[in-house]
C-alpha cells in the first residue's frame, strides 16, 4: 500500500468537475480481498476483517476499513495486527477466488475500452478517449464502471479521472472508499501541490529522508526548489523524475496488458524446514496451483523453476527446460522435485517456490504422447480436477499427499506454510491494497 495511505481523503463524490481532456481513469477496488470475502459471507459486513497469513510469519494482505480504524494495514505482520485489533476476523487468503473476481472486473473494463493496463489484481489504468462518443464523458464512464462493478460483482471501487496516469492514481486514492474524483486538466497543480511530498512516485524511505533534510514537506515545496539543489541531493535521474511529477508532467500512455513472462506460486513456512517430506508436499501443492493457473489462462510453459530461500535469507533458483511445453501438474511436480533433490539440504529452508517460464498459448502446441504412455491419464485427471473446482470451489479435490488431519478451515491459526505470503502470477499477481 505504501505512502498513499497517508494522503488526505476527500470522500465519495467529486465527479462534477470539468473533465475536458481527462481521458485517463485509474480504477482501484476497495479493500479487495476483504470485499470478496464479505461477498462470500455477508455476516462479515461492517466488522473488522483481516485477510492474510495467520502463522507467526504471516503478513496482512488486506484489511477492512473497520480494521484500519485500529491501525491495521496491508504488509503489516499479522502478529502485530492481532495486537492492534484482536477482535477482528482473520481469514487465510484464497487467491484463486480473488483471481476469478479480478478477471471478471477486468472484463468489465475491456467492455468499455480495449486500452486497459492492469497494475495488479485490483487496479488498472484505462484510456477512455475512444469510448466518449458511445458512453459519454470520462466522469460518466467512471460512474458506469462503478455501477457495473457493484451490480455484477457486489464489491465497490474508486475511480480517479485526470489527464495523466499519475494524477488519476492520486485521485482514486483520495476518494476512497467507493468514490469518484475528477481532477480538471487545468487544476492539476492546485490539486497536487498541497499534497505531502511522499505522494510522488519514486519517493521511498531513503528519498523521503533526503527531501526532509532539505525542508521539503509538500509537492509544492519540491516544485519550487532549484533543480540544481535537488540534483545534488538525490541524483540527476531522480531529480528530473521528481521535478517533472511535481509539475504534473507525466507523458506515459496507457499500455494494454502484456503477456505474462511466467506463472508461479511461492510460500514461506511458519517454521524453517529440514524435513524433505514436508518440502516435497509443498512443492506438490505449488505445482498443482501453478499448473491450474496455466490451464485457466490457456497457456503452457517449457521451463520449470524452483526457488529456495534458506534460513539465512540466501536464495537459489534452479531450472530445467522440458522437451515440450506443459500445463500438467504431475510433470511440473516431477521436474520441481528432481531440481530440489539436486540441492544441498544442509541448511533449514524458509521459503519454496515453483514457477513455469517460456509461456505460450496451449492452442498452438500439439501435445506429443510419450512412448508407453496410456491413452488416458494425467491430462484427463487435471481436467477433472479443474471441473470439480469450478463447480465446488478450491480444495474440493486435491492430491492425497496434501490431505492431512491438521487441515482445517480458512479461519484457523494452523501451522504449516504461510498462506498469506506472496503467490505470484509472474509480476502481475499482486494486490495494491487501498
C-alpha positions as CSV (number, residue, x, y, z in Angstrom):
1,X,0.0,0.0,0.0
2,X,2.8,2.4,0.8
3,X,2.7,6.1,1.2
4,X,-0.7,6.6,-0.4
5,X,-2.2,5.6,2.9
6,X,-1.2,8.9,4.4
7,X,-2.9,11.0,1.6
8,X,-5.9,13.0,2.8
9,X,-9.2,11.6,1.6
10,X,-11.9,13.7,0.0
11,X,-14.6,11.0,0.3
12,X,-17.2,9.9,-2.2
13,X,-18.3,12.1,-5.0
14,X,-16.2,14.7,-6.8
15,X,-17.5,13.8,-10.3
16,X,-19.0,17.2,-11.1
17,X,-15.7,19.0,-12.1
18,X,-14.8,19.8,-15.7
19,X,-13.4,16.6,-17.2
20,X,-12.5,18.0,-20.6
21,X,-9.3,16.3,-21.7
22,X,-9.3,13.9,-18.7
23,X,-9.4,10.6,-20.6
24,X,-7.3,8.6,-18.2
25,X,-9.0,6.6,-15.5
26,X,-7.5,4.8,-12.6
27,X,-9.9,2.3,-11.1
28,X,-9.0,0.7,-7.8
29,X,-11.0,-1.9,-5.9
30,X,-11.7,-1.0,-2.2
31,X,-10.1,-3.5,0.3
32,X,-10.3,-6.0,-2.5
33,X,-9.5,-9.3,-0.7
34,X,-11.8,-8.4,2.2
35,X,-14.6,-7.3,-0.2
36,X,-14.5,-10.7,-1.9
37,X,-14.7,-12.4,1.5
38,X,-17.6,-10.3,2.6
39,X,-19.4,-11.1,-0.7
40,X,-18.9,-14.8,0.1
41,X,-20.0,-14.4,3.8
42,X,-22.3,-11.3,4.3
43,X,-22.2,-11.8,8.1
44,X,-18.7,-10.2,7.9
45,X,-20.1,-6.9,6.6
46,X,-19.4,-4.0,9.0
47,X,-16.9,-6.0,11.1
48,X,-13.1,-5.7,11.3
49,X,-11.8,-8.3,8.9
50,X,-8.2,-9.1,8.1
51,X,-7.1,-11.3,5.2
52,X,-3.6,-12.6,5.5
53,X,-1.3,-15.4,6.7
54,X,-2.2,-16.4,10.2
55,X,1.1,-18.1,11.2
56,X,4.0,-16.5,13.1
57,X,5.4,-15.1,9.8
58,X,2.0,-14.2,8.4
59,X,1.6,-10.8,6.6
60,X,-1.7,-8.8,6.2
61,X,-2.8,-8.8,2.6
62,X,-6.0,-6.8,3.1
63,X,-7.8,-5.1,5.9
64,X,-11.4,-3.8,6.1
65,X,-11.9,-0.2,6.8
66,X,-13.3,-1.2,10.2
67,X,-10.0,-2.8,11.0
68,X,-8.0,0.1,9.7
69,X,-9.5,2.3,12.4
70,X,-7.3,0.3,14.8
71,X,-4.2,0.9,12.7
72,X,-4.2,-2.4,10.8
73,X,-2.6,-2.0,7.3
74,X,-1.6,-4.3,4.5
75,X,2.0,-5.6,4.5
76,X,1.9,-5.4,8.3
77,X,2.9,-8.6,10.2
78,X,-0.3,-10.4,11.2
79,X,1.0,-10.8,14.8
80,X,1.1,-7.0,15.1
81,X,-2.4,-6.7,13.6
82,X,-3.7,-9.2,16.2
83,X,-2.3,-7.0,18.9
84,X,-3.9,-3.9,17.4
85,X,-7.2,-5.5,16.7
86,X,-7.7,-8.8,18.5
87,X,-11.5,-8.7,17.8
88,X,-11.1,-8.9,14.0
89,X,-11.9,-11.9,12.0
90,X,-8.7,-13.3,10.5
91,X,-9.0,-15.2,7.2
92,X,-6.4,-17.1,5.2
93,X,-6.3,-15.8,1.6
94,X,-7.9,-17.8,-1.2
95,X,-6.0,-16.5,-4.2
96,X,-8.0,-18.5,-6.8
97,X,-11.2,-16.8,-5.6
98,X,-9.7,-13.3,-5.9
99,X,-8.3,-14.1,-9.3
100,X,-11.7,-15.1,-10.6
101,X,-13.3,-11.8,-9.4
102,X,-10.3,-9.8,-10.8
103,X,-10.8,-11.4,-14.2
104,X,-14.5,-10.5,-14.2
105,X,-13.7,-6.9,-13.2
106,X,-11.0,-6.6,-15.9
107,X,-13.6,-7.9,-18.4
108,X,-15.9,-5.0,-17.4
109,X,-13.1,-2.6,-18.1
110,X,-12.5,-4.1,-21.5
111,X,-16.1,-3.8,-22.4
112,X,-15.6,0.0,-22.1
113,X,-12.2,0.2,-23.9
114,X,-9.5,-2.1,-25.2
115,X,-6.9,0.3,-23.7
116,X,-6.7,-1.3,-20.2
117,X,-3.4,-1.6,-18.3
118,X,-3.7,-3.8,-15.2
119,X,-1.3,-2.9,-12.4
120,X,-2.3,-5.7,-10.1
121,X,-5.3,-7.9,-9.4
122,X,-7.3,-5.0,-8.1
123,X,-6.4,-1.9,-10.1
124,X,-5.9,-0.7,-13.7
125,X,-5.5,2.3,-15.9
126,X,-8.0,2.9,-18.7
127,X,-7.8,5.3,-21.6
128,X,-11.4,6.1,-22.5
129,X,-10.8,8.7,-25.3
130,X,-12.3,6.3,-27.8
131,X,-15.4,5.5,-25.7
132,X,-16.7,9.0,-25.2
133,X,-18.9,9.1,-28.3
134,X,-20.7,5.9,-27.3
135,X,-20.7,6.2,-23.5
136,X,-20.4,9.9,-22.7
137,X,-17.9,12.0,-20.7
138,X,-15.0,10.4,-18.8
139,X,-16.7,11.1,-15.5
140,X,-19.9,9.4,-16.8
141,X,-17.8,6.4,-17.9
142,X,-16.2,6.2,-14.5
143,X,-19.6,6.2,-12.9
144,X,-20.8,3.5,-15.2
145,X,-17.8,1.3,-14.3
146,X,-18.5,1.8,-10.6
147,X,-22.2,0.8,-11.1
148,X,-21.3,-2.3,-13.1
149,X,-18.6,-3.5,-10.7
150,X,-21.1,-3.1,-7.8
151,X,-24.1,-4.7,-9.6
152,X,-22.2,-7.6,-11.2
153,X,-19.5,-8.4,-8.6
154,X,-21.1,-6.9,-5.4
155,X,-17.9,-5.0,-4.5
156,X,-17.0,-1.4,-4.7
157,X,-14.3,0.5,-6.4
158,X,-12.9,4.1,-6.5
159,X,-12.2,5.9,-9.8
160,X,-9.7,8.8,-10.4
161,X,-10.3,10.8,-13.6
162,X,-7.5,13.0,-14.9
163,X,-5.4,13.9,-17.9
164,X,-2.4,11.8,-16.8
165,X,-1.8,8.5,-15.2
166,X,0.0,9.9,-12.1
167,X,-2.8,12.4,-11.2
168,X,-5.5,9.8,-11.9
169,X,-3.9,7.4,-9.5
170,X,-3.6,10.0,-6.8
171,X,-7.3,11.0,-7.4
172,X,-8.6,7.4,-6.9
173,X,-6.6,7.2,-3.6
174,X,-8.1,10.4,-2.3
175,X,-11.7,9.5,-3.0
176,X,-11.6,6.1,-1.3
177,X,-13.7,4.2,-0.4
178,X,-16.4,4.0,-3.1
179,X,-15.8,7.4,-4.6
180,X,-15.1,9.2,-7.9
181,X,-12.9,12.2,-8.2
182,X,-12.2,14.3,-11.3
183,X,-9.1,16.5,-11.4
184,X,-9.5,19.0,-14.2
185,X,-6.6,19.3,-16.6
186,X,-6.2,23.0,-15.7
187,X,-6.5,22.2,-12.0
188,X,-3.8,19.6,-11.7
189,X,-1.3,21.8,-9.9
190,X,-3.9,23.1,-7.5
191,X,-4.7,19.5,-6.6
192,X,-1.1,18.3,-6.5
193,X,0.9,21.0,-4.8
194,X,-0.7,20.8,-1.3
195,X,-0.1,17.0,-1.0
196,X,2.8,15.6,1.1
197,X,6.0,15.2,-0.9
198,X,5.7,11.4,-0.3
199,X,2.8,11.3,-2.7
200,X,5.2,11.5,-5.6
201,X,6.0,8.2,-7.3
202,X,9.6,7.1,-6.5
203,X,9.8,8.7,-3.0
204,X,10.8,5.8,-0.8
205,X,12.1,5.9,2.8
206,X,15.6,6.9,1.8
207,X,14.5,9.6,-0.7
208,X,11.9,10.9,1.9
209,X,14.7,11.4,4.4
210,X,16.8,13.3,1.9
211,X,13.9,15.6,1.0
212,X,13.1,16.1,4.6
213,X,16.6,17.3,5.3
214,X,16.0,19.9,2.5
215,X,12.9,21.1,4.4
216,X,10.5,19.9,1.7
217,X,7.1,19.0,3.2
218,X,4.8,19.3,0.2
219,X,4.9,18.6,-3.5
220,X,4.7,22.4,-4.0
221,X,7.8,22.9,-1.9
222,X,9.7,20.5,-4.2
223,X,8.3,22.1,-7.3
224,X,9.8,25.5,-6.2
225,X,13.2,24.1,-5.3
226,X,16.1,24.8,-7.6
227,X,16.7,21.7,-9.8
228,X,20.4,22.0,-9.1
229,X,19.9,21.7,-5.4
230,X,17.6,18.7,-5.9
231,X,20.2,17.0,-8.2
232,X,22.9,17.3,-5.5
233,X,20.6,15.6,-3.0
234,X,19.0,12.8,-4.9
235,X,21.0,12.5,-8.2
236,X,20.3,13.7,-11.7
237,X,17.9,11.0,-12.9
238,X,15.8,11.0,-9.7
239,X,15.7,14.8,-9.6
240,X,14.5,15.0,-13.2
241,X,11.8,12.5,-12.4
242,X,10.5,14.1,-9.3
243,X,10.6,17.6,-10.7
244,X,8.5,16.6,-13.7
245,X,5.9,14.9,-11.5
246,X,5.8,17.9,-9.1
247,X,4.7,20.0,-12.1
248,X,2.2,17.3,-13.1
249,X,4.2,16.3,-16.2
250,X,3.6,12.6,-17.0
251,X,3.7,11.7,-20.7
252,X,3.1,8.0,-20.2
253,X,0.3,6.4,-22.2
254,X,-2.0,3.5,-21.2
255,X,-0.3,0.3,-22.4
256,X,-2.6,-2.7,-22.7
257,X,-1.5,-5.6,-20.6
258,X,1.4,-7.6,-22.0
259,X,1.6,-11.4,-21.8
260,X,2.9,-12.9,-18.6
261,X,6.5,-13.9,-18.6
262,X,5.9,-16.6,-16.0
263,X,3.3,-18.1,-13.8
264,X,4.0,-19.5,-10.4
265,X,3.4,-19.6,-6.7
266,X,5.6,-19.5,-3.5
267,X,5.1,-20.0,0.2
268,X,7.0,-19.1,3.4
269,X,7.0,-21.7,6.1
270,X,5.9,-20.7,9.6
271,X,8.9,-22.6,10.9
272,X,12.1,-23.2,8.9
273,X,12.0,-26.7,7.5
274,X,14.6,-29.5,7.0
275,X,12.0,-32.3,6.6
276,X,12.2,-33.5,3.0
277,X,8.7,-34.9,3.0
278,X,7.2,-31.6,4.2
279,X,9.1,-29.7,1.5
280,X,8.1,-32.2,-1.2
281,X,4.4,-31.8,-0.2
282,X,4.7,-28.1,-0.5
283,X,6.4,-28.5,-3.9
284,X,3.4,-30.6,-5.0
285,X,0.9,-28.1,-3.7
286,X,2.7,-25.2,-5.5
287,X,3.0,-27.3,-8.7
288,X,-0.8,-28.0,-8.6
289,X,-1.5,-24.3,-8.1
290,X,0.9,-23.3,-10.9
291,X,-0.5,-25.8,-13.3
292,X,-4.1,-24.8,-12.6
293,X,-3.2,-21.2,-13.3
294,X,-1.6,-22.2,-16.6
295,X,-4.7,-24.1,-17.7
296,X,-7.1,-21.4,-16.6
297,X,-5.1,-18.8,-18.7
298,X,-4.9,-21.1,-21.7
299,X,-1.1,-21.3,-21.6
300,X,1.7,-23.8,-21.4
301,X,5.3,-23.4,-20.4
302,X,8.6,-25.0,-21.3
303,X,10.9,-24.2,-18.3
304,X,10.2,-25.2,-14.7
305,X,12.0,-23.2,-12.0
306,X,12.2,-23.7,-8.3
307,X,13.1,-21.1,-5.7
308,X,14.6,-22.0,-2.4
309,X,15.3,-19.4,0.4
310,X,17.3,-20.7,3.3
311,X,17.1,-19.6,6.9
312,X,19.9,-17.1,6.4
313,X,17.9,-15.5,3.6
314,X,20.2,-16.7,0.9
315,X,18.2,-17.7,-2.2
316,X,18.9,-20.1,-5.0
317,X,16.9,-20.7,-8.2
318,X,17.2,-23.9,-10.3
319,X,15.6,-24.5,-13.6
320,X,15.1,-27.3,-16.2
321,X,13.7,-26.9,-19.7
322,X,11.4,-29.6,-20.9
323,X,11.3,-31.3,-24.3
324,X,7.8,-29.9,-24.9
325,X,5.7,-27.3,-23.2
326,X,3.3,-28.4,-20.4
327,X,0.4,-27.4,-18.2
328,X,0.3,-30.7,-16.3
329,X,0.5,-30.8,-12.5
330,X,2.4,-34.1,-12.4
331,X,5.1,-33.1,-15.0
332,X,5.7,-29.8,-13.3
333,X,5.9,-31.5,-9.9
334,X,8.2,-34.3,-11.0
335,X,10.6,-31.7,-12.5
336,X,10.4,-29.5,-9.4
337,X,11.1,-32.5,-7.1
338,X,14.2,-33.5,-9.2
339,X,15.5,-30.0,-9.0
340,X,15.1,-29.9,-5.2
341,X,16.9,-33.3,-4.8
342,X,19.9,-31.8,-6.6
343,X,20.3,-29.0,-4.0
344,X,22.2,-29.2,-0.7
345,X,20.0,-29.9,2.2
346,X,22.5,-28.7,4.8
347,X,20.5,-25.6,5.9
348,X,16.9,-25.2,7.0
349,X,14.6,-23.8,4.3
350,X,12.4,-20.7,4.9
351,X,10.6,-20.4,1.6
352,X,9.9,-22.5,-1.5
353,X,8.5,-21.5,-4.9
354,X,7.6,-23.1,-8.2
355,X,7.1,-21.3,-11.4
356,X,6.9,-22.0,-15.1
357,X,8.5,-19.8,-17.8
358,X,8.7,-19.8,-21.6
359,X,5.0,-19.4,-21.9
360,X,2.8,-19.7,-25.0
361,X,-0.8,-20.4,-25.9
362,X,-1.8,-24.0,-25.3
363,X,-3.8,-24.0,-28.6
364,X,-0.6,-23.6,-30.6
365,X,1.1,-26.7,-29.1
366,X,0.4,-30.2,-30.4
367,X,1.0,-32.5,-27.4
368,X,3.3,-35.4,-28.2
369,X,2.5,-38.6,-26.4
370,X,5.4,-40.2,-24.6
371,X,6.3,-43.8,-25.7
372,X,4.4,-46.2,-23.5
373,X,2.1,-43.5,-22.1
374,X,-1.5,-44.7,-21.6
375,X,-4.2,-43.2,-23.8
376,X,-5.9,-41.6,-20.8
377,X,-4.0,-40.4,-17.7
378,X,-2.7,-37.2,-16.0
379,X,-4.2,-34.8,-18.6
380,X,-7.7,-36.2,-18.1
381,X,-7.2,-36.2,-14.3
382,X,-6.1,-32.5,-14.4
383,X,-9.2,-31.6,-16.4
384,X,-11.5,-33.5,-14.0
385,X,-9.9,-31.6,-11.1
386,X,-10.4,-28.3,-12.9
387,X,-14.1,-29.1,-13.5
388,X,-14.6,-30.1,-9.8
389,X,-13.0,-26.9,-8.6
390,X,-15.2,-24.8,-10.9
391,X,-18.3,-26.4,-9.6
392,X,-17.4,-26.9,-5.9
393,X,-14.7,-24.4,-5.2
394,X,-10.9,-24.7,-4.5
395,X,-9.9,-27.5,-2.2
396,X,-12.7,-29.8,-3.5
397,X,-10.2,-32.1,-5.0
398,X,-6.5,-32.4,-4.0
399,X,-3.7,-34.9,-4.2
400,X,-3.9,-37.5,-1.3
401,X,-0.4,-36.4,-0.2
402,X,-1.9,-33.0,0.7
403,X,-4.8,-34.2,2.7
404,X,-3.7,-34.2,6.4
405,X,-5.6,-34.4,9.7
406,X,-4.3,-30.9,10.5
407,X,-6.1,-29.4,7.5
408,X,-8.8,-27.1,8.8
409,X,-10.9,-24.2,7.6
410,X,-9.7,-20.8,6.4
411,X,-10.2,-19.0,9.6
412,X,-7.9,-21.1,11.8
413,X,-4.4,-20.4,13.0
414,X,-3.0,-23.7,11.7
415,X,0.7,-24.3,11.4
416,X,2.4,-25.0,8.1
417,X,3.1,-22.9,5.1
418,X,2.0,-19.3,5.5
419,X,-0.8,-18.8,3.1
420,X,-0.6,-15.0,3.4
421,X,2.7,-14.8,1.6
422,X,3.1,-13.8,-2.0
423,X,1.7,-16.2,-4.5
424,X,2.7,-14.7,-7.8
425,X,1.5,-14.8,-11.3
426,X,4.7,-13.6,-12.7
427,X,4.9,-9.9,-11.7
428,X,1.2,-9.4,-12.1
429,X,-0.5,-11.3,-9.3
430,X,-0.2,-8.6,-6.7
431,X,-2.6,-6.5,-4.8
432,X,-2.2,-2.8,-4.2
433,X,-4.4,-2.6,-1.2
434,X,-6.4,0.6,-0.6
